[in-house]
């Protein structure tokens, strides 16, 4: 459980760093990387919480 929280936190931090690089440099590739990291982090988080909810129900 702690491992998954740490991974999700690190991925969100990576997305934030990408957005900071985008603001600093103006290069679109950093924004694209940030959005991609954010998208997959949210998908992973929703999947993780779905498993937790299914464990409670069953």
NORBELTA-V558391 format. One line per field, one symbol per residue. psi: psi as a letter, one per 30 degrees, with the letter a starting at -180 (. if undefined). A space follows every 10 residues. Layout:
psi=???
//
This chain:
psi=eeeeeeeeee eeeeeeeeee eeeefgkfee eeeeeeeeef eeeeeeeeee eeeeeee.
//
